[in-house]
Amino acid sequence: MIKFLNHFLGSIGAAALSFSAMVGRVSIFTAQTLRHMFTPPVYGRELLISLMNIGYLSLPVVGLTSLFTGGALALQIYAGGSRFSAEAVVPQIVAIGMVRELGPVLVGLMIAARVTASVAAEIATMKVTEQIDALVTLSTHPMKYLTAPRVWAGLLTVPFLVAVGDIIGIMGGWLVSTQSLDFNSATYLRNTINFLQAADIISSLVKGAVFGFIATLMGCYYGMNSGRGAQGVGQATKASVVSAAILILAANFLLTQAFFAA
């Protein structure tokens, strides 16, 4: 019994120490990334490529995800509201639900699935094939050349993607409501515009910037710290997506509490 208890407590202690070490490594990596983001040189070509890959090429998946989510949300709210004769609140709840929560979170998770995995796999492959070592040989700092442009691109483009996702999500709710639920189009749009406040939109864009930072940072971190071989690349990719998704959801809770807690 004592041996089992010692083994159990030892396992908990080892897990706690491992988690603390990981938090420390991520914190140091984050601090180094911020330093390289705000110091020269700036690799403009890498930044433009990252802006294209993270921003423009993510538009289709963001648009489709938001469109179907907004439509499904309108149907669910109408079905639930009909139990209390409150069907008229569909425009307001769709708007606030998409802008405050569903829009930023869904875009953040889509970016984690698409961009974080891509960044981690790309950088991990560069590490395995010793391209990162070649950068060091050429007196180019890997974090300056690889990490800073990607994190900047995530920070700048994801708020734009969130704004697009919010609009398309609201339009999805409008489309379902006017075509299937017999809502008046002009009244629906007027209620949506009148209900939203500046704080709702600002919180959505701030969440987008934070989620973009987290998604690209995790991709770069796990890519830079991947193991050797194909197995190392696969493990880095998987761990980056899981970590980014968890951190995005945790950050969403903290930001929601900061913006809207009484």
C-alpha positions in Angstrom: 0.0 0.0 0.0 2.8 2.4 0.9 4.7 1.5 -2.2 1.6 2.2 -4.4 1.0 5.5 -2.6 4.5 6.6 -3.2 4.3 5.7 -6.8 1.0 7.5 -7.2 2.3 10.7 -5.5 5.5 10.5 -7.5 3.5 10.3 -10.7 1.5 13.4 -9.7 4.7 15.2 -8.8 6.4 14.3 -12.0 3.4 15.5 -14.0 3.4 18.8 -12.1 7.1 19.4 -12.6 6.7 18.5 -16.3 3.8 20.9 -16.7 5.7 23.7 -14.9 8.8 23.1 -17.1 6.6 23.3 -20.2 5.0 26.6 -19.0 8.4 28.0 -18.4 9.6 27.0 -21.9 6.6 28.5 -23.6 6.9 31.7 -21.5 10.5 32.1 -22.5 9.7 31.4 -26.2 6.9 34.0 -26.0 9.2 36.6 -24.6 11.8 35.9 -27.2 9.2 36.1 -30.0 7.9 39.5 -28.8 11.5 40.8 -28.7 12.2 39.6 -32.2 8.8 41.0 -33.5 9.7 44.6 -32.4 13.4 44.7 -33.4 15.0 44.8 -36.8 15.5 43.4 -39.3 12.1 42.7 -40.8 11.7 40.1 -43.5 9.0 41.6 -45.6 8.8 38.8 -48.1 8.2 36.2 -45.4 5.6 38.5 -43.8 3.7 38.9 -47.0 3.7 35.2 -47.7 2.4 34.5 -44.1 -0.3 37.2 -44.5 -1.4 35.4 -47.7 -1.3 31.9 -46.2 -2.9 32.7 -42.8 -5.3 35.4 -43.9 -6.5 35.2 -47.5 -6.3 31.4 -47.9 -8.3 30.9 -44.7 -11.3 32.9 -46.0 -13.2 29.9 -47.6 -13.2 27.7 -44.5 -14.0 30.7 -42.2 -16.8 31.8 -44.5 -18.4 28.4 -44.8 -18.1 27.6 -41.1 -19.7 31.0 -40.1 -22.5 30.7 -42.7 -23.7 27.3 -41.5 -23.2 28.2 -37.8 -25.3 31.4 -38.1 -28.1 29.5 -39.9 -28.1 26.7 -37.4 -28.1 29.2 -34.5 -31.1 31.0 -36.0 -33.0 27.7 -36.2 -32.1 26.7 -32.6 -33.0 30.1 -31.1 -36.3 30.1 -33.0 -37.2 26.6 -31.8 -36.3 27.5 -28.2 -37.9 30.9 -28.3 -41.2 29.4 -29.6 -41.6 27.6 -26.3 -42.0 31.0 -24.6 -43.5 33.0 -27.5 -40.2 34.8 -27.9 -39.4 34.0 -31.5 -38.9 37.7 -32.2 -35.5 37.7 -30.4 -33.8 35.6 -33.1 -32.0 38.6 -34.8 -30.7 40.0 -31.5 -29.5 36.6 -30.1 -27.9 35.6 -33.4 -26.0 38.9 -33.6 -24.7 38.9 -30.1 -24.0 35.2 -30.1 -21.9 35.4 -33.3 -20.1 38.6 -32.5 -19.3 38.0 -28.9 -18.6 34.3 -28.8 -19.2 32.0 -31.7 -17.6 34.1 -34.4 -14.2 34.6 -32.6 -14.1 31.1 -31.1 -15.0 29.3 -34.3 -12.5 31.3 -36.4 -9.8 30.8 -33.7 -10.4 27.0 -33.8 -10.4 26.9 -37.6 -7.1 28.8 -37.6 -5.7 26.4 -35.0 -6.8 23.4 -37.2 -5.6 24.9 -40.5 -2.7 27.3 -39.7 -1.2 26.0 -36.5 -0.8 22.5 -37.9 0.6 23.9 -41.2 3.1 26.1 -39.4 4.2 23.4 -37.0 4.7 20.8 -39.8 6.6 23.3 -42.0 9.0 24.4 -39.3 9.4 20.9 -37.9 10.3 19.7 -41.4 12.8 22.5 -41.8 14.4 21.4 -38.5 14.5 17.7 -39.5 16.1 18.6 -42.9 18.6 20.9 -41.1 17.3 24.0 -42.9 17.2 25.9 -39.6 20.8 25.0 -39.0 21.5 26.5 -42.5 19.8 29.7 -41.4 22.1 29.9 -38.4 25.1 29.3 -40.6 24.0 32.2 -42.8 23.9 34.5 -39.7 20.0 34.6 -39.8 18.2 34.1 -36.5 15.6 31.4 -37.0 13.0 33.1 -34.8 13.5 36.4 -36.6 13.1 34.8 -40.0 10.5 32.1 -39.2 8.6 32.9 -36.0 8.2 36.7 -36.1 6.6 37.0 -39.5 4.1 34.3 -38.8 3.1 35.6 -35.5 2.7 39.1 -36.9 0.6 37.7 -39.7 -1.7 35.9 -37.2 -2.0 39.0 -35.1 -3.0 41.2 -38.0 -5.1 38.9 -40.1 -7.2 36.9 -37.7 -9.2 40.0 -36.4 -10.1 40.6 -40.1 -11.1 37.0 -40.4 -13.2 37.3 -37.3 -14.9 40.4 -38.7 -15.7 38.6 -41.9 -16.9 35.5 -40.0 -19.2 37.7 -37.8 -20.8 39.3 -40.9 -21.2 36.0 -42.7 -22.6 34.3 -39.6 -25.2 37.1 -39.2 -26.0 36.8 -42.8 -26.5 33.1 -42.4 -29.0 33.7 -39.7 -30.7 36.4 -41.8 -30.9 34.0 -44.8 -32.5 31.2 -42.8 -34.8 33.5 -40.9 -36.1 35.3 -43.9 -36.4 32.3 -46.2 -37.5 29.6 -43.7 -38.9 31.4 -40.7 -40.9 34.1 -42.3 -39.0 37.1 -40.8 -39.2 40.5 -42.6 -35.8 41.2 -44.1 -35.6 44.9 -43.3 -36.9 44.4 -39.7 -34.4 41.6 -39.1 -31.4 43.7 -40.2 -32.6 46.8 -38.3 -33.0 44.8 -35.1 -29.5 43.4 -35.6 -27.9 46.8 -36.1 -29.7 48.5 -33.3 -28.9 45.7 -30.8 -25.1 45.5 -31.3 -22.9 47.8 -29.4 -19.4 49.1 -29.9 -18.1 47.0 -27.0 -19.4 43.8 -28.7 -17.5 44.5 -31.9 -14.3 45.6 -30.1 -14.3 42.5 -27.9 -14.7 40.3 -31.0 -11.7 41.9 -32.8 -9.5 41.8 -29.6 -10.3 38.1 -29.2 -9.4 37.6 -32.9 -6.0 39.2 -32.3 -5.3 37.2 -29.2 -6.4 33.9 -30.8 -4.3 34.6 -33.9 -1.3 35.3 -31.7 -1.8 32.0 -29.8 -2.4 29.9 -32.9 0.7 31.0 -34.7 2.9 31.1 -31.6 2.0 27.4 -30.7 2.7 26.4 -34.3 6.1 28.0 -34.2 6.9 26.7 -30.7 6.2 23.1 -31.4 7.8 23.3 -34.8 11.0 24.7 -33.3 11.0 22.1 -30.6 10.0 19.1 -32.6 11.8 15.7 -32.4 13.8 14.2 -35.3 12.3 12.2 -38.1 8.7 11.8 -39.4 7.4 10.8 -36.0 8.7 14.0 -34.4 7.0 16.1 -37.1 3.7 14.3 -36.5 3.9 14.7 -32.8 4.7 18.4 -33.0 1.8 19.0 -35.4 -0.6 17.1 -33.1 0.6 18.8 -29.9 0.5 22.3 -31.5 -3.2 22.0 -32.6 -4.3 20.6 -29.2 -2.4 23.2 -27.2 -3.6 26.1 -29.5 -7.2 24.9 -29.2 -7.1 24.6 -25.4 -5.3 28.0 -25.0 -7.8 29.7 -27.3 -10.8 28.4 -25.3 -9.1 29.4 -22.0 -8.3 32.9 -23.4 -11.8 33.2 -24.6 -13.1 32.7 -21.1 -10.7 35.2 -19.6 -11.4 37.8 -22.2 -15.2 37.4 -21.9 -14.9 37.8 -18.2 -12.7 40.9 -18.6 -15.1 42.5 -21.1 -18.5 41.6 -19.8 -18.2 40.5 -16.2 -20.3 42.7 -14.0 
